Amino acid sequence: MADLQCLPPNEQPRVSDHMDQIRDMIQKIINNDCAYTVDGDVYFSVDNFPNYGRLSGRKLEDNRAGERIAVDSRKRNPADFALWKAAKQGEISWASPWGPGRPGWHIECSAMSATYLTETFDIHGGGMDLTFPHHENEIAQSCAACPTSNISYWMHNGFVTANDEKMSKSIGNFFTIREVTKLYHPLALRHFLMGTHYRSPVNYSIAQIEISSKAIFYIYQTLEDCGGAISQFQEEIKTSGKKYSTTDDAQECIKNLRSHFEEKMCDDLHTPTILNAALQVALGSMNNILKMLKKRLQKPQKLSNIESLIGLEKEVRDVLDVLGLLSSSTYTAILKLGACYTVQVLTQLKEKALKRAGLTEENILQRIEERALARK
């Protein structure tokens, strides 16, 4: 996950270390008349929680119990779910006021999130298949234990498919992150994943990740070329003693990128639009300026273009930083290595491309030499 620029969690709790919190939460739910005990089991009573179904929009009468597993006749309502399960012979178990047993499927999430994030926190994520019953049940039991419990945003991600088919080990189209990053740069995989809105299904295909790999190469080649041009003229800017302003076009581009980025990130993290719209315009503007700098320009025009390049590069880096395509660790590496970091990423991208093609750099150079000889 570190290769994908994902920050590590502050806490990685284990259920077995939080039995006291789980038992305490179950007892609160019982005390608030939202759960009952039956032969060592503890069940949540959905009839005693009027808001049950508020996340998924499902009504109790729409739930058709007994289609997949037999309904437990001891339940007051077929939709009631287990908070604590009495131990069966040979199963691992923990002591409780209701007898030895283990937690139900949902209660551990509520207890541990309350322990580390308190009863009220901002974001809860998960796959769209967890909306019901798992997350619905989490809300019910958390609010039954603590009426002020609240989560501001529920973020459910779409499924991953491969070539428009559901990923499955049984049909052999299942890929792990490690397998993908053997052939593609981790930043290319991150770019690919952000190329689809997180709530939509993600269709993994070689063609799509190739596009993302080329996009990352374009981004880093632009940053590398930009860094080279800035370093070439920076001393001239210092010695000139004058302050040159960015061009009107560059100012407009910077303003548009910033406002577009903030607007789309506030629109339910709409990353695909960011990657394919204003960011591309900014990168294109940077490359246009780089082309301009190769021409014979008057000094004021040349240095104004350099200032424009500096402003655009900073704004692009800020966007990439938030997206995890240029993380804070990247900034540290840039401070230590300077332009070497972008070269390092470009080199890694080239090495991965050669590996996919089954070639080495020597093979490429040999073929170039053979073609040059054939033309003589």
C-alpha angles and dihedrals in degrees: 000000000000089000088058089054091250113153115232117250118257090229133026103187125191122218092225090060093055105053092121092057091046094050091046092052093048090051091052090052090051091047089052090054094246097113139042137195127239121180094327094319122109118210130192112235109225091186089064093053108067095189094059108136097028094125100046097030090231121144123220092238089058093060109097105204122198098033095112104017133017116269114249104240090207090070118099089216124019088231093059110116134208122264093172129015122207113240119262122211112285095012123122110253145177130214118258140164087261095051133272115324146108137267122273121248098266108034096072091063093052094046097048096043090051089050096053105023100027122236092294122052139149112243136027118180138188145126119305089246089066095061089091129057102353102049093033089056092045090057092047097050095040092051092043089055094041117016092202093057111127142163115203099205133023111200116192119185127213125246125268117241130183117223088342093307126109111261110253135161090215093064094038100241096113119121131184125212090248092054093050095046091053086073103022132047112257089237089058090055091048090049090049092052092049090048088079123054108257093239092055127079113269113223111204114207135153090240092056097046089047087058090051091048090054090046092055090047090052092049095049095041088053091049091048093050090044093052091050093051094046094049090048094056103027094091089051090054091051095048094045090071091212131108112232119199126222117258120265090247092053092047090052091048092050091048092048094048092050096047093042091050094050092044095051095042088052089050095077093294095298095189098161092066091049093052094046103038130030094013091056091048090052093048089048090052090051091053091047090054090048089055091048091053090059089063126080104267134172112260096250091050092046095050092043088056090051090053088049090051091051092051094046093046092052093050092047091048090050091054093046090048093057091045091053092243088110106022130189088264087059090058089052090051091049091052090052100037104024112199089353090086095062088045089052093053092045090050091050091050091051092048091051091049091051090048091053090050093047091239139119129216088252090057090053094048090048092052091048090051092048091050091048091051091048091056093056 
